[in-house]
Amino acid sequence: MLISGRVQGVWFRGYTQEQAVELDVNGWVRNLRDGRVEAVFEGDENAVQQMVNWCHVGPPSARVTKVEVTWEAPAGESKGFRIAH
């Protein structure tokens, strides 16, 4: 996923990690140089869809203007969810 808007400097990555851990979703999230946030989610289809839905809104201080979702076959992300750099 690629998330655009005011999504950096608003704890988007930390909140995303909290949501993913709560839903037992594996993957990672990171800031991109162009101001967007990129995330990869793997796990139960319903839980992943909940993460996608959450990213359309984000944390309270974020202002999401665009979400691009690319569905792919699972790549076998390691167990857990991390903030990548």
N, CA, C and O atoms as CSV, one atom per row, in Angstrom:
chain,resi,resn,atom,element,x,y,z
A,1,MET,N,N,0.825,-1.173,0.000
A,1,MET,CA,C,0.000,0.000,0.000
A,1,MET,C,C,0.865,1.230,0.000
A,1,MET,O,O,1.960,1.251,0.562
A,2,LEU,N,N,0.343,2.267,-0.651
A,2,LEU,CA,C,0.953,3.584,-0.607
A,2,LEU,C,C,-0.106,4.549,-0.116
A,2,LEU,O,O,-1.191,4.633,-0.693
A,3,ILE,N,N,0.202,5.277,0.947
A,3,ILE,CA,C,-0.748,6.187,1.558
A,3,ILE,C,C,-0.216,7.604,1.418
A,3,ILE,O,O,0.921,7.895,1.790
A,4,SER,N,N,-1.061,8.490,0.871
A,4,SER,CA,C,-0.674,9.883,0.647
A,4,SER,C,C,-1.496,10.816,1.509
A,4,SER,O,O,-2.563,10.455,2.004
A,5,GLY,N,N,-0.976,12.033,1.682
A,5,GLY,CA,C,-1.642,13.065,2.474
A,5,GLY,C,C,-0.710,13.528,3.574
A,5,GLY,O,O,0.511,13.464,3.433
A,6,ARG,N,N,-1.288,13.996,4.668
A,6,ARG,CA,C,-0.459,14.354,5.829
A,6,ARG,C,C,-0.314,13.087,6.655
A,6,ARG,O,O,-1.077,12.837,7.588
A,7,VAL,N,N,0.687,12.293,6.288
A,7,VAL,CA,C,0.851,10.975,6.899
A,7,VAL,C,C,2.236,10.768,7.513
A,7,VAL,O,O,2.522,9.705,8.063
A,8,GLN,N,N,3.086,11.778,7.418
A,8,GLN,CA,C,4.377,11.707,8.085
A,8,GLN,C,C,4.410,12.755,9.182
A,8,GLN,O,O,3.855,13.844,9.032
A,9,GLY,N,N,5.066,12.420,10.288
A,9,GLY,CA,C,5.141,13.335,11.417
A,9,GLY,C,C,3.873,13.346,12.255
A,9,GLY,O,O,3.679,14.242,13.077
A,10,VAL,N,N,2.999,12.349,12.053
A,10,VAL,CA,C,1.735,12.268,12.797
A,10,VAL,C,C,1.576,10.900,13.449
A,10,VAL,O,O,0.459,10.496,13.773
A,11,TRP,N,N,2.678,10.183,13.644
A,11,TRP,CA,C,2.691,8.861,14.275
A,11,TRP,C,C,1.942,7.804,13.461
A,11,TRP,O,O,1.447,6.824,14.018
A,12,PHE,N,N,1.861,8.004,12.140
A,12,PHE,CA,C,1.146,7.042,11.297
A,12,PHE,C,C,1.759,5.655,11.413
A,12,PHE,O,O,1.035,4.669,11.548
A,13,ARG,N,N,3.084,5.567,11.361
A,13,ARG,CA,C,3.746,4.257,11.424
A,13,ARG,C,C,3.496,3.565,12.762
A,13,ARG,O,O,3.211,2.368,12.797
A,14,GLY,N,N,3.600,4.303,13.851
A,14,GLY,CA,C,3.391,3.713,15.172
A,14,GLY,C,C,1.963,3.212,15.361
A,14,GLY,O,O,1.744,2.118,15.881
A,15,TYR,N,N,1.001,4.016,14.937
A,15,TYR,CA,C,-0.395,3.590,15.035
A,15,TYR,C,C,-0.663,2.395,14.125
A,15,TYR,O,O,-1.419,1.495,14.488
A,16,THR,N,N,-0.046,2.384,12.945
A,16,THR,CA,C,-0.221,1.257,12.033
A,16,THR,C,C,0.313,-0.015,12.677
A,16,THR,O,O,-0.322,-1.066,12.600
A,17,GLN,N,N,1.476,0.077,13.309
A,17,GLN,CA,C,2.048,-1.080,13.988
A,17,GLN,C,C,1.121,-1.562,15.099
A,17,GLN,O,O,0.907,-2.766,15.235
A,18,GLU,N,N,0.572,-0.659,15.886
A,18,GLU,CA,C,-0.343,-1.046,16.965
A,18,GLU,C,C,-1.563,-1.786,16.408
A,18,GLU,O,O,-1.966,-2.816,16.949
A,19,GLN,N,N,-2.144,-1.264,15.336
A,19,GLN,CA,C,-3.316,-1.891,14.721
A,19,GLN,C,C,-2.968,-3.280,14.199
A,19,GLN,O,O,-3.724,-4.232,14.395
A,20,ALA,N,N,-1.815,-3.392,13.531
A,20,ALA,CA,C,-1.399,-4.673,12.952
A,20,ALA,C,C,-1.162,-5.721,14.040
A,20,ALA,O,O,-1.566,-6.874,13.892
A,21,VAL,N,N,-0.518,-5.327,15.116
A,21,VAL,CA,C,-0.264,-6.255,16.220
A,21,VAL,C,C,-1.595,-6.707,16.817
A,21,VAL,O,O,-1.781,-7.891,17.098
A,22,GLU,N,N,-2.507,-5.780,17.009
A,22,GLU,CA,C,-3.818,-6.109,17.572
A,22,GLU,C,C,-4.566,-7.117,16.690
A,22,GLU,O,O,-5.276,-7.985,17.197
A,23,LEU,N,N,-4.402,-6.994,15.368
A,23,LEU,CA,C,-5.106,-7.878,14.431
A,23,LEU,C,C,-4.278,-9.101,14.033
A,23,LEU,O,O,-4.724,-9.917,13.227
A,24,ASP,N,N,-3.068,-9.231,14.599
A,24,ASP,CA,C,-2.165,-10.344,14.288
A,24,ASP,C,C,-1.804,-10.380,12.806
A,24,ASP,O,O,-1.818,-11.436,12.173
A,25,VAL,N,N,-1.483,-9.211,12.271
A,25,VAL,CA,C,-1.073,-9.068,10.872
A,25,VAL,C,C,0.444,-8.895,10.838
A,25,VAL,O,O,1.005,-8.137,11.629
A,26,ASN,N,N,1.096,-9.593,9.928
A,26,ASN,CA,C,2.542,-9.481,9.743
A,26,ASN,C,C,2.850,-8.432,8.679
A,26,ASN,O,O,1.986,-8.070,7.880
A,27,GLY,N,N,4.100,-7.947,8.678
A,27,GLY,CA,C,4.532,-7.026,7.632
A,27,GLY,C,C,5.348,-5.888,8.170
A,27,GLY,O,O,6.037,-6.015,9.182
A,28,TRP,N,N,5.262,-4.760,7.474
A,28,TRP,CA,C,6.066,-3.590,7.843
A,28,TRP,C,C,5.431,-2.319,7.304
A,28,TRP,O,O,4.546,-2.362,6.448
A,29,VAL,N,N,5.901,-1.175,7.823
A,29,VAL,CA,C,5.471,0.144,7.381
A,29,VAL,C,C,6.683,1.060,7.402
A,29,VAL,O,O,7.540,0.942,8.278
A,30,ARG,N,N,6.758,1.982,6.430
A,30,ARG,CA,C,7.891,2.915,6.402
A,30,ARG,C,C,7.490,4.223,5.723
A,30,ARG,O,O,6.552,4.269,4.926
A,31,ASN,N,N,8.229,5.286,6.061
A,31,ASN,CA,C,8.081,6.562,5.380
A,31,ASN,C,C,8.866,6.528,4.081
A,31,ASN,O,O,9.935,5.923,4.008
A,32,LEU,N,N,8.333,7.181,3.056
A,32,LEU,CA,C,9.051,7.343,1.801
A,32,LEU,C,C,9.536,8.786,1.689
A,32,LEU,O,O,8.960,9.687,2.299
A,33,ARG,N,N,10.577,9.000,0.921
A,33,ARG,CA,C,11.151,10.339,0.768
A,33,ARG,C,C,10.171,11.338,0.159
A,33,ARG,O,O,10.293,12.541,0.388
A,34,ASP,N,N,9.207,10.855,-0.610
A,34,ASP,CA,C,8.264,11.760,-1.272
A,34,ASP,C,C,7.086,12.165,-0.387
A,34,ASP,O,O,6.162,12.832,-0.852
A,35,GLY,N,N,7.114,11.759,0.898
A,35,GLY,CA,C,6.078,12.161,1.831
A,35,GLY,C,C,4.977,11.137,2.046
A,35,GLY,O,O,4.128,11.314,2.919
A,36,ARG,N,N,4.981,10.070,1.260
A,36,ARG,CA,C,3.991,9.017,1.431
A,36,ARG,C,C,4.473,8.000,2.456
A,36,ARG,O,O,5.633,8.002,2.867
A,37,VAL,N,N,3.546,7.128,2.859
A,37,VAL,CA,C,3.866,5.995,3.717
A,37,VAL,C,C,3.584,4.736,2.913
A,37,VAL,O,O,2.567,4.641,2.226
A,38,GLU,N,N,4.497,3.765,3.004
A,38,GLU,CA,C,4.331,2.479,2.327
A,38,GLU,C,C,4.154,1.407,3.391
A,38,GLU,O,O,4.826,1.430,4.422
A,39,ALA,N,N,3.249,0.469,3.139
A,39,ALA,CA,C,3.009,-0.612,4.097
A,39,ALA,C,C,2.752,-1.917,3.360
A,39,ALA,O,O,2.188,-1.932,2.266
A,40,VAL,N,N,3.175,-3.004,3.978
A,40,VAL,CA,C,2.911,-4.359,3.482
A,40,VAL,C,C,2.253,-5.122,4.612
A,40,VAL,O,O,2.755,-5.145,5.735
A,41,PHE,N,N,1.116,-5.753,4.307
A,41,PHE,CA,C,0.375,-6.531,5.299
A,41,PHE,C,C,0.199,-7.954,4.803
A,41,PHE,O,O,-0.107,-8.176,3.632
A,42,GLU,N,N,0.390,-8.916,5.688
A,42,GLU,CA,C,0.132,-10.325,5.396
A,42,GLU,C,C,-0.568,-10.952,6.591
A,42,GLU,O,O,-0.280,-10.629,7.743
A,43,GLY,N,N,-1.486,-11.847,6.292
A,43,GLY,CA,C,-2.187,-12.545,7.360
A,43,GLY,C,C,-3.569,-12.955,6.910
A,43,GLY,O,O,-3.848,-13.072,5.717
A,44,ASP,N,N,-4.433,-13.170,7.893
A,44,ASP,CA,C,-5.815,-13.516,7.626
A,44,ASP,C,C,-6.438,-12.454,6.714
A,44,ASP,O,O,-6.259,-11.256,6.933
A,45,GLU,N,N,-7.172,-12.906,5.690
A,45,GLU,CA,C,-7.722,-11.978,4.696
A,45,GLU,C,C,-8.597,-10.899,5.336
A,45,GLU,O,O,-8.514,-9.731,4.955
A,46,ASN,N,N,-9.421,-11.272,6.291
A,46,ASN,CA,C,-10.285,-10.306,6.964
A,46,ASN,C,C,-9.455,-9.288,7.746
A,46,ASN,O,O,-9.756,-8.094,7.722
A,47,ALA,N,N,-8.428,-9.748,8.428
A,47,ALA,CA,C,-7.566,-8.850,9.200
A,47,ALA,C,C,-6.809,-7.892,8.283
A,47,ALA,O,O,-6.671,-6.710,8.597
A,48,VAL,N,N,-6.323,-8.394,7.159
A,48,VAL,CA,C,-5.626,-7.532,6.198
A,48,VAL,C,C,-6.592,-6.483,5.647
A,48,VAL,O,O,-6.222,-5.318,5.500
A,49,GLN,N,N,-7.822,-6.886,5.342
A,49,GLN,CA,C,-8.808,-5.926,4.843
A,49,GLN,C,C,-9.102,-4.860,5.896
A,49,GLN,O,O,-9.301,-3.694,5.555
A,50,GLN,N,N,-9.130,-5.245,7.160
A,50,GLN,CA,C,-9.328,-4.262,8.228
A,50,GLN,C,C,-8.175,-3.262,8.267
A,50,GLN,O,O,-8.393,-2.075,8.512
A,51,MET,N,N,-6.950,-3.734,8.027
A,51,MET,CA,C,-5.803,-2.829,7.986
A,51,MET,C,C,-5.918,-1.872,6.805
A,51,MET,O,O,-5.644,-0.679,6.938
A,52,VAL,N,N,-6.320,-2.393,5.657
A,52,VAL,CA,C,-6.501,-1.535,4.481
A,52,VAL,C,C,-7.544,-0.466,4.791
A,52,VAL,O,O,-7.331,0.711,4.501
A,53,ASN,N,N,-8.659,-0.865,5.375
A,53,ASN,CA,C,-9.714,0.091,5.729
A,53,ASN,C,C,-9.195,1.132,6.710
A,53,ASN,O,O,-9.484,2.320,6.570
A,54,TRP,N,N,-8.426,0.687,7.705
A,54,TRP,CA,C,-7.885,1.611,8.703
A,54,TRP,C,C,-6.970,2.642,8.042
A,54,TRP,O,O,-6.999,3.817,8.406
A,55,CYS,N,N,-6.161,2.214,7.079
A,55,CYS,CA,C,-5.217,3.121,6.422
A,55,CYS,C,C,-5.914,4.217,5.618
A,55,CYS,O,O,-5.307,5.252,5.342
A,56,HIS,N,N,-7.157,4.014,5.243
A,56,HIS,CA,C,-7.904,5.064,4.544
A,56,HIS,C,C,-8.227,6.235,5.480
A,56,HIS,O,O,-8.536,7.334,5.020
A,57,VAL,N,N,-8.154,5.996,6.783
A,57,VAL,CA,C,-8.444,7.026,7.778
A,57,VAL,C,C,-7.169,7.408,8.533
A,57,VAL,O,O,-6.841,8.588,8.653
A,58,GLY,N,N,-6.453,6.398,9.042
A,58,GLY,CA,C,-5.226,6.628,9.794
A,58,GLY,C,C,-5.490,7.150,11.186
A,58,GLY,O,O,-6.633,7.163,11.644
A,59,PRO,N,N,-4.427,7.585,11.868
A,59,PRO,CA,C,-4.564,8.099,13.225
A,59,PRO,C,C,-5.255,9.464,13.219
A,59,PRO,O,O,-5.411,10.082,12.166
A,60,PRO,N,N,-5.671,9.932,14.409
A,60,PRO,CA,C,-6.441,11.186,14.492
A,60,PRO,C,C,-5.792,12.402,13.830
A,60,PRO,O,O,-6.497,13.222,13.241
A,61,SER,N,N,-4.477,12.537,13.912
A,61,SER,CA,C,-3.824,13.736,13.373
A,61,SER,C,C,-3.463,13.622,11.889
A,61,SER,O,O,-2.980,14.588,11.299
A,62,ALA,N,N,-3.689,12.469,11.289
A,62,ALA,CA,C,-3.383,12.284,9.864
A,62,ALA,C,C,-4.529,12.806,9.006
A,62,ALA,O,O,-5.670,12.900,9.458
A,63,ARG,N,N,-4.205,13.141,7.762
A,63,ARG,CA,C,-5.202,13.518,6.763
A,63,ARG,C,C,-4.890,12.727,5.497
A,63,ARG,O,O,-4.103,13.170,4.660
A,64,VAL,N,N,-5.500,11.570,5.364
A,64,VAL,CA,C,-5.244,10.695,4.217
A,64,VAL,C,C,-6.015,11.236,3.013
A,64,VAL,O,O,-7.223,11.458,3.083
A,65,THR,N,N,-5.298,11.443,1.910
A,65,THR,CA,C,-5.945,11.946,0.692
A,65,THR,C,C,-6.019,10.895,-0.408
A,65,THR,O,O,-6.847,10.997,-1.312
A,66,LYS,N,N,-5.148,9.879,-0.332
A,66,LYS,CA,C,-5.140,8.853,-1.380
A,66,LYS,C,C,-4.516,7.576,-0.836
A,66,LYS,O,O,-3.530,7.617,-0.101
A,67,VAL,N,N,-5.100,6.445,-1.204
A,67,VAL,CA,C,-4.559,5.144,-0.827
A,67,VAL,C,C,-4.497,4.294,-2.096
A,67,VAL,O,O,-5.498,4.122,-2.791
A,68,GLU,N,N,-3.316,3.771,-2.383
A,68,GLU,CA,C,-3.130,2.872,-3.516
A,68,GLU,C,C,-2.865,1.479,-2.962
A,68,GLU,O,O,-1.919,1.277,-2.200
A,69,VAL,N,N,-3.700,0.521,-3.346
A,69,VAL,CA,C,-3.574,-0.848,-2.848
A,69,VAL,C,C,-3.221,-1.763,-4.003
A,69,VAL,O,O,-3.873,-1.741,-5.047
A,70,THR,N,N,-2.195,-2.561,-3.814
A,70,THR,CA,C,-1.812,-3.584,-4.774
A,70,THR,C,C,-1.880,-4.921,-4.053
A,70,THR,O,O,-1.148,-5.152,-3.091
A,71,TRP,N,N,-2.760,-5.803,-4.519
A,71,TRP,CA,C,-2.897,-7.127,-3.905
A,71,TRP,C,C,-1.925,-8.076,-4.583
A,71,TRP,O,O,-1.879,-8.156,-5.810
A,72,GLU,N,N,-1.154,-8.790,-3.788
A,72,GLU,CA,C,-0.166,-9.736,-4.295
A,72,GLU,C,C,-0.244,-11.026,-3.487
A,72,GLU,O,O,-0.819,-11.058,-2.399
A,73,ALA,N,N,0.337,-12.076,-4.031
A,73,ALA,CA,C,0.443,-13.326,-3.279
A,73,ALA,C,C,1.362,-13.089,-2.083
A,73,ALA,O,O,2.311,-12.312,-2.189
A,74,PRO,N,N,1.104,-13.738,-0.952
A,74,PRO,CA,C,1.961,-13.559,0.220
A,74,PRO,C,C,3.422,-13.887,-0.091
A,74,PRO,O,O,3.728,-14.858,-0.783
A,75,ALA,N,N,4.298,-13.060,0.433
A,75,ALA,CA,C,5.731,-13.251,0.219
A,75,ALA,C,C,6.386,-13.933,1.401
A,75,ALA,O,O,7.595,-14.162,1.393
A,76,GLY,N,N,5.602,-14.262,2.423
A,76,GLY,CA,C,6.163,-14.935,3.596
A,76,GLY,C,C,6.863,-13.997,4.543
A,76,GLY,O,O,7.936,-14.314,5.056
A,77,GLU,N,N,6.264,-12.830,4.784
A,77,GLU,CA,C,6.846,-11.883,5.749
A,77,GLU,C,C,7.082,-12.612,7.069
A,77,GLU,O,O,6.305,-13.483,7.461
A,78,SER,N,N,8.154,-12.246,7.737
A,78,SER,CA,C,8.448,-12.877,9.016
A,78,SER,C,C,7.352,-12.543,10.026
A,78,SER,O,O,6.615,-11.570,9.863
A,79,LYS,N,N,7.260,-13.343,11.044
A,79,LYS,CA,C,6.234,-13.161,12.072
A,79,LYS,C,C,6.406,-11.799,12.739
A,79,LYS,O,O,7.519,-11.403,13.086
A,80,GLY,N,N,5.315,-11.104,12.910
A,80,GLY,CA,C,5.342,-9.809,13.575
A,80,GLY,C,C,5.190,-8.657,12.598
A,80,GLY,O,O,5.122,-8.853,11.384
A,81,PHE,N,N,5.138,-7.471,13.143
A,81,PHE,CA,C,4.986,-6.262,12.328
A,81,PHE,C,C,6.006,-5.252,12.802
A,81,PHE,O,O,6.124,-4.991,13.999
A,82,ARG,N,N,6.746,-4.684,11.859
A,82,ARG,CA,C,7.840,-3.782,12.242
A,82,ARG,C,C,7.747,-2.442,11.512
A,82,ARG,O,O,7.124,-2.328,10.457
A,83,ILE,N,N,8.370,-1.458,12.091
A,83,ILE,CA,C,8.552,-0.171,11.443
A,83,ILE,C,C,9.890,-0.230,10.751
A,83,ILE,O,O,10.929,-0.354,11.399
A,84,ALA,N,N,9.868,-0.141,9.425
A,84,ALA,CA,C,11.100,-0.225,8.626
A,84,ALA,C,C,11.672,1.185,8.418
A,84,ALA,O,O,10.960,2.184,8.523
A,85,HIS,N,N,12.950,1.235,8.127
A,85,HIS,CA,C,13.617,2.518,7.886
A,85,HIS,C,C,14.263,2.536,6.535
A,85,HIS,O,O,14.874,3.535,6.155
